[in-house]
């Protein structure tokens, strides 16, 4: 079995990065596939961090959905009459609000902060599909720490950042109020809290005022 040694080598890489997979694939494509499936199947420990690739579709979403979408998405959301919920249950303190200025934010604070202890369950504010999840702000940059982005059926997106634990993966469907992870203090964070955004695309730079948006869904934070 000449492949045995190679397989172990590939598995030991535990390809957590795309670079690792690419290197393995360069060594031997067929074995790399086997190694990847073994690595993916041995979960049960910490959640594997999954990064959604920047597909052409995502890029198109990011560039195509701008000001018009913000208005249209809000109107569609009203029609859907589906339940939205706070990402944090029970007691919480609202700290930094949308639009706050300060040296932590280059161009105003892009979300609503919930000051809660690290390890507080974080819930999906609305049903949808996870589109990004993992470290490095799930691809939006290290300031967000561990993060999750969910796409909703009204073409809005919610983002949850600075998590201590991510419990969902890209592609996973979630229902309103499902637990998606635990709050934390990862990334550029001044203390344990959940940073929560409403976005018009999956990516950084498309955030709208989450309190105003949720008020239109009859949810008062
Ligand atoms: Zn924040």
Boltz pocket constraint, residues with backbone or C-beta under 6 A from the ligand:
constraints:
  - pocket:
      binder: B
      contacts: [[A, 96], [A, 109], [A, 111], [A, 112], [A, 113], [A, 194], [A, 195], [A, 196]]
      max_distance: 6.0
